[in-house]
Amino acid sequence: MRDTLTHVLFFWKKLSSHGLFVALLDFVLLAFSAYLGYAIRLTIFIPSVYLYDLALAALIFPALTVVVFFLGKQYQTLWKQAGLEDYLRFAKLYLASCLSFTALATFRPFILLPRTSLVIMLFAGIILCGALRVSWRLAITRASDDKKFLNTLIVGAGEAGSLLARDLLRNPQDLILRGFVDDDISKIGKNISGLAVLSGTKDLPSLIKAYEISVVLVAIPSAASKKIRELYDTLSPFNVSVRVLPSLQEMAGGDVSVSRLRRIRLSDLLGRDPVDMTQRCDYLSGGRVLVTGAGGSIGSEIVRQVLKNEPSELVVLGHGEQSIYLLMESLSKTLSKSPLSAKVRPVIADVADEVAMRDLFESFRPDVIFHAAAHKHVPLMEPCVREALRVNAFGTLTVSRLAGESGAKRLVMISTDKAVRPSSVMGASKRAAERVLGEVQGEFPDTAYMAVRFGNVLGSRGSVVPKFEEQIAAGGPVTVTDPAMKRYFMLIPEAVSLVIQAGAIGRGGELFVLDMGEPVLISEMAEMLIRLHGHEPGRDIKIVYTGMRPGEKLFEELFYDLASVRRTSNPKVFESALKLRDGEQSVLRRLSQSLAYPSKAPELLREMVPEYIGE
């Protein structure tokens, strides 16, 4: 019996897409409404004196209404997915046909039609034709009894939540909306898009139990990460799927729809205030820009954001041909959609190769250099002191001196929080690079040299998040070095945007430090990632503590001396100085010695960076 009913409803639902069939049904129902008008007013058995008038009414009124519906494109509507707007359009067109018929019957009487019969006929028509359209909508749910529908709540009863609800009502997929949740007291108890605003977010646990909720949709594009984190903490004990609308910045004015929903990302939970990435930097417009390390996570994002500022020419330099190839491929797709005036030129070279770099600077003569080329993997650099110094410090020396000799206006170097009281070779080599930049500033005062220091970025190659995700996909375990280990994190686009903005602030000799927010426990991050992938930490995916690797610290710092830190015009960028402190010696002589005598490199590194605390 269930199978027969399912097939019947499925067939009925399919018929809703055939306009001629819908028109035929409208005609029959409207003719029947004409009969009802006479029958309810007179008697079920219509007196013979009214039969001719009934026949005329049952032909003219349906015919007129069907013509109006055709002109209004009613029969092109897919009623099984219709929304409120479609039903309002249907009502307006029906009203137009009613007014036309009434005017015709009043000013050019052609039938004997009592006024009561006219009113009954018109009301019966909209009820019957409206019920016909609603029946197709109901058939979707009834015909899909074998499909498991998921009870759903929408958090946020604002404009975005309302638009999302309407889209879901048109195309419910496997979700059945039970109502809204909103902290605006004035909305609680009201109906929006046909759904009740049940309560505030504090009552989510009780609502989940009462309505057996399986899916929670967060429709608050303007919500800060702190709010998303609060919702995540509230919902994480329950076995519910949480999906969110992207932020207003991500949607960039796009339509609110079911297709825009996505799962919560780790970046949503970091509790950071958003960075304004819409600022335009005039110092890049129309100039020649060089980006070293352009194939890396930071370098490639610098390239993309620099292009938005419309330089005249852009050189993307990298040592690995594959990374530069992939970058150029991605840029070609972007430029094909939105052509820019900049000429992008790829170069494969080593920043520590003075001959190759000199040739590049003499032929290109950049106005602005973003120096992102560096070895960054802490454990890999521990036994490779000379190589770390060759690329990170000597490469910086080569690029910065050539920038001064060629008359570049400014050079911005990417540094790291690991350069503060470094415990690793990589961190110490980057601290040496900062000091190199301070010394070169004295040699070439007409070029503004500056470094920008920040912590970890989410999603960069070889970083902890992709590693955790690979381990989760493999079924675990997730390996964490120490339960107490903390790190600063920010998004790559945010970090790069602030780097470019810092470049506009600098006048030479500055060390800028980005506001990284609060440090995050790596173990807590691992637990969040496991839950975001639908697993329970410790039960489905284990977390194993492996102990710290050589060169690692439990905590990273951003400043040497907080007393020397100053605020800038950008509230998320702080300023210190690159210049040497009193009593410190030049690093340049020791740097050249460390390259000439590899065995002495560790000893010379300690002389260049006295604060280095590595083994």
N, C-alpha and C positions, 0 to 999 in steps of 0.2 A: 504493500500500500504506500509506504514511504517513497519507494522508487518511482511509482506511478505519479505521485504528487510532485515529486522533484522534476520529472520529465515534463509534466504539464506546465509547471511554473517556469521552467527553463524555456519552453516553447513560447509561452505568453510573454516572457521578457524579451525574447528575440523579435517578436512582432512589433515591439515599441519602436524599433529602428526603421520600420517601413512606413513612410509618410502617407501613402495612399490608404493603407489599412487604418491608420489612426484617423484620417479624414472621414473614412466610411463609418467608423465607430462614432465619431463626433456627430455625424449626420443622423445616425439612428438614435442616439441618446437625446439629441436636441428635438427630434421629432417626437420622441416619447415625452419629453418635458412639455411640449405643446399639448399633448393629450392630457397630461396631468393638470395643466392649467385649466382646461375645460372640465375634467372629471371631478377635481376637488371643488370647483366652484359650482358645478351643476349636479352631475351624478355620474357614476361609473359608466352607465349606459347613456351615452351622449344622445340627447334629443335630436331627431332627424333634421330639425330646422338649423342646427349648428354643424351638421356633418360636413357641409361644403366649406364652411369657414374654418373648421378644424383642419381639413385637408390642405387648404391654402396656407394656414399658419404652419402646419407640419412640413410644408415644402419650402416656403419662402424664408422663414426664420433660420432653419438649419443651413439652407443654401447661402444666405447672406453671411452667416457666422463663419462657415467654412471658407468662403472667399476672403473674408477679413483675415482669418488665420493663415491662409496661403500667402496673402500679401505681407503679413507680419512674420513670415518664415517660421511659423509654429511647427510646421511639419518637417523641419530640418533639425529640430531639437531632439537630442538623445535623452528620452525621459527617464531612463534607468539611472542616469547620472546627473539629473537636473538638480539645480540648486535654487535658493530663494529668488535669485534674480529671474530665473526662467519662469517661476510661478507668478511673479509680479508682472512680467511681460504678458503672460497668458491672461491674467485678470484685466490688464489694461485693454488688450485687444477684444476680450469678451465684452467689456463695458462699451467699447466703441461700436460693436455690432448691436448691442442692446439699444443704445441711443439712436442708431440709424433705423432700426426696426420700429422703435417707438415713434420716432418722428414721421416715418412713412405711414404708420397706422393711424396717427393723429391728424396729420395735415392732408393726407390723401386716403381717406377711409376706403378700404377695399374688402374688409372682412368685418363680421360682427364679432368683436372680441371684448368681453367685459374687462374693466380695469383690474378687477381682482384676478381674473384668469391671466392677464398679461403679467402681473407681478409674480404670480406663482410660477408661470412658465419661465420667466427670466431667472428666478432664484433656483428653480429645479435644474435649469441648464448648466449653471456654473457648478452646482453641487455634483451633478452626474459627470460632467466633463472633467472637473477637478479630481473627483474620485478615481476616474479612469487613469489619470496621469500618476496619481499617488500609488495606485495598485502596482505599477511597474517598479516603483521604488521599493515597495514592500516585498515584491517578488524576489529581489536580490537577496535579502536576508533569509527569506523562507526557503528559497531554492538552494541555499548554501548551507543547509543544516549539517552536512557532512564535513564542512570546513570549520576549523576551530577559530572563532573570533576572540579577540583579546580586548578585555575591558580597559578603557583608556581614560586618563585624566590629562587635562591641559593646565599647566601652571602658567598663569598670566592671562588675565581677561581683558587685556588692552587691545589695541588695533591689530597687532600681529597675531595674538591669540584668536581674535574674532575671524580674521582672514584664514588662518590655519583651520579653524573649525569648519568654515564654509567649504574649504577645499576638501576636507575629509568627508563632509556630508555628501558632497557631489560624488566623491570617489573613495568609498570607505575602506577599500582594500581588505585587510583582515582586522581592522580596528573598529570598535564600537565605543563612541564617546559617551561618557557618563556625566561629564560636567567640567566646570572650571574650578581652579583654586587660585585665589588672589588675596593679597594682604591689604588691599584697599577695602576698608570697612563699608564704604558707600556702595560697593558692588555686590557684597555678599547678600544672597537671597534674591538677586535680580536674575533675569534671563537675558542672555546674549547669544545671538544666532540660534535661538531655540534651545539653548542649554543653560542649566542653572549654575550660578556661581555658588558652590557648596560651602566653602569655608576658606580660612587662611592657610598658609603653608605649615603652620605649627600643627595643624590637624591632619597632615598627610598620612602619618602612620595609621590613625583610626579609619580614615577614608579608604586606604589601601585594603584594610581588612574587611570593611563593611561592603565595599563594592567589588571585592576580589580583583583588584587592579593588577594587570600584568605589564602595562606600558604607561610611562609618564612622559609627556611631551612638554619641554620647557620652551615657552614662546615669549621670551623676554630678551630681544636682541640687544637692548641697552644695558643688560645686567652686567655688573662688574664680576670679576673672577671670584671675589669674596662671596657673593651671593650664590654663584654656581657651586662653590665649594660647600657652602652651608646646605644646599639642597642635596649634594652628593653625600654628605655625612648623614643627613636625615634618611636618605633612601637606601644607602649601602647595606643596612641589615636585612632589607627585604629583597626577595627574588623578583625584582622588577627590571624591565629594560628601560633605560633612560635615554631619550634623544633630545637634542637641543637645536634650536634655530641658530645659525651663525650670527656673529655680532653684526651690527650695522655697518662696520668698516669692511667686514668680509663680504657681506651681501652687496655692498656698493650700490644701493638703490634697487636691488633686484626684487622680483615679486616674492611674496611670502606664500609658500606652497609646501605640500608634503615632500616633494622632491628635494627641498632645501634642508630637510632635517638630517642631522648626523649624530653619531654617538659622541658622548663626552670624550674629549681628548685630555691628555695630561696637562697641556698648556692651559686648559680652562680652569684647572684646579690650583694653579700656582699662587693665586691671590695677588697678582700684580695689577697695578693700575695701567690702563692702556696707554700706549705712546702715540702721540700725534705724528702720523707718518705722511701727512698731506703737505707739509711745509716744502716749499721750493727753495733751493739753494742757488742763488744767482752766480756764485763764484764758479759754478760748473757750466753754466749756460754759454754756449758758443766757444768754449775752450777745448784744448787738447788734454785728454786725461789718460793716464797710465794706471792700470791695476795689476800689481804683481800677485802671484798666488791666485790668479783669477779662476782656476779650476776647482778651488776648494769651496767648502760650504759658505764661509764668510765672503771670500773673494767673488764668487759667482753672484751672490746677492748684492754685493757692492756694484757689480757691473749692471745688474738689472735696475737698481735704483738710480745709478748715475745716468743711465740712458733716459730715464723719465725727466731729467733736468736738461736734456737736449744739448749735449756737448757737440762740438763740430767734428771731433774725431776721438775714437776710443781704442786704445791698445789693450788687449787682454793677454797677459803674459803668464805662462805656466811652465813647469818643468816636465809634467806628465802629459804626453800628447793625447791620451785617451780622455782625460778630464777636460781638456780644452776642446777636443772634438765634440764631446757631449754638450758642453756649454754653447758652442756655436750652433749645434743642431737645435737646441732649445730656443736660442735667440732667433734663428731663422723662422721658426714657427710663430714667435711673438711678433717679429717684424712684418711677417706676411699678413697678419691680421691688422696691425696698426703700424704702418711704416713710419720710421723716425728719420730725422735728417742726418743723424750721426753715422759716420763711416766706422764700422767695427773691424779691427785688424788683429788677427791672432798671431802670437809669437811664441815659439817654443824655445826656452832658454833657461839657464841657471842664474839666479840673481847674484851668486858669488863669482860668476865668470865675468871678470872685469872687462875683457876684450869685447865679449858679446854685448854687455850692458852699455859700454861706451859707444859702440856702433849704433845701438838702438836710440840712445839719448841724442846723439849727433844728428841722426836722420829724422827723428820724431819731434824732439824738443818739447816735451810735455809741459803744460802749465801747472797741472795738479797731479800728484802721485799718491795713490792709496797703496801702501806697502803691506800686503797681507801674506806674502810668501814666508813660510816658516815650517820647521819640523815641530809637531805639537804633541806627539804621543809620548807620555812620560816614561813608561817602562822601556820602550824601544830606545830612547835616547840615553838611558843610564849608562850602558857600556860604550856609547858612541860620543864621547865628549868632543872630540875634534869636529865630527860632522855636525853636531848641534851648534857649535861655535861658528863653523864655516858658513852655514846657511843663516842661522838666526842672528848672529852678531856681525860677521864679516859681510854677509849679504846685505845687511842693513847699512853698513859702512859704505859699501860700494854704491848702492842705489842713492843714498843720501848725499854723498860727495858729488856724484854725477848730476844730481838734481840741482845742487848749488852751482856747479860749473856751467850747466846749460841754461841757467837763469830761470828755473822753475819758481813759481810763486809760492807754492806750499807743498809739503809732504806730510801725510798722515799715516803713522805706523800703527798697526794693530798689535796691542800687547795683551797681557793676561794677568789675572790675579795670582797666578803661580809665581810671578816675578817678585812678589812681596815676601821677604824673608824666605827665599826659596829653599826647598828641601830636595829638589830634583835638578838634574842637569838641564832639562828643558827649561824649567823656571829660571835657573841661574843664567842660562844663555839669553833668555829674553830680558832679564834685568840688565845684562851686559849691553844688549841692543838699545835699551832705554838710555843708558849712560853714553853709548856711542852717539846717539842722536843729540844729546845735550852738548857734547863736545863739538860736533859738526856745526851746530847752530852758531857757535862762536867763530868758526871759520867762514861761514857764509851767512852773514846777518841779513842779507836782502831776501833770503828764502825763509819762509816760516815753517819750522819743523815742530811737529807735535806728535805725541803718542796718546792712544786711547786704550785704557785698560778696563777689561771687564772679565766676568767669570764664564762659566759654561753656557753653551747655547743648546737648546733642545733640538735634537734631530740631526746634528752635524755628524759627518762620517766618523765612525769609530768611537762615538760618544756612548754614554751609558744607556740611554733610552733605546736606540736601535738594538743594542746588545741584549737588553732585557726582553725586548719584544721577540727576538729570535729564540731566546731561551724559553719563553712562554709558549711560542708556536711549537716548539719541540717537546712540550710537556714538562719542562723544568729539568732540574731545579734552577731557580734564579740565584745567581751568585753575587753576594754583597761583601765588600771587604770587611766592614766593621759596623756593628749596630749604631755607633755614635757618629759615624761619618756624615758630614754636612757639606753641601755645595751650594753656591749661588747659581741660579739659572735664569735665562731669559730667552725669548724667541729670536731666531736669526733675523727676521725682518726688522724687529724692534731694535736690536743691537746695531744693525747696519744703519738704520735711519738716524740713530743717535750719533754714530760715528761721523756720518756726513754732516749732521748739524753741528757737531763739535768742530769739524773742519772749518766751518764758517765763523766760529767764535774765536779760534786761535789766531794769535798775532806772532807766534814764534816762541819756542822754549817752554811750552806748556805740556804737562802730563794730565790728561783728562781721565776721570774715572766715572763710569756710568753707574747710575742708581740701579742696583741689582735687586732691590727689595730685601726680603728676609731669606736667609739660607734655608735649604730644605734638607731634611734627613733622607739619605739615600734609601734606607730601609723602608721608610714611609712611602717614598716614591715607588719602590718596588711593589709594595702592597697595593697602592692605587692602580698601578698598571695591570696587575693580575686581576683585580676586580673589574677594571674597565674592559678586559677581555673575556668577562663572563665567568671567572673562576674565583674560588675562595682561597686566599693565602693560607698555607699550612695544611689545607685539606686536599685541594686539587693540585696546587702548585706549591712546592716547598721552597723556602728561602734558606740558602746555605751561606754561612759566613766563612770567608776564606782567609782572612787576615790581610793586612796592608801589604802592598807590593813596594819594592824599592822606589824611593823618591816621593811616595805619597804622604799626605798629611791628613789628619782628621778634619781640620778646619782650614779654610782659605781666608786670607785677608785681602782687603782692597787698597789699604793705605799703610804707609810706613809711619807717618806722623800726622795724626788727626789735627794737630794745632796748625799745620801748614796748609790745610785744605780750605778752599774758598768756594763759595757758590758762584755760578755763572748766570747768564740771562736765561738759560734753559734749566728748569728745576730738576731735571733728571741727569744733568751733567755737572760734575764737580771738577775743580781745577787745583792742581798742585804745580810743582816746577820740575823741569828736566835737569836743571843745572846741578853740577856736582856740589856736594857738601864740603865744608872747609876741611882740609887735611886729606881729602881723597885724591888719589893719583890718576893720571890718564890711563884709560884701558886700551888705547890704540896700540901702543908698543907691545904690551903683553898679548894682545889679540894676534898680531902678526907672528909672534914667537910660538903661540900655541898651534898655529897652522903649520909652521916650519918644523916643529918638534912635537909630533903627536903624543909621545910618551910623557911629555911635560904638561900636556893640555889640562889634566885635572888640577895640578898644582897651580897653574897660571889662572885657571878659572876662579879658584879661591882668592887669588890676589886681586883679580878684576872685580869680584863680587864678595867682599869680606863678610857680608851677612848670610852667605850661603851656608846652610846647616846640614847639607847632605853628607852621606858617609864617605 
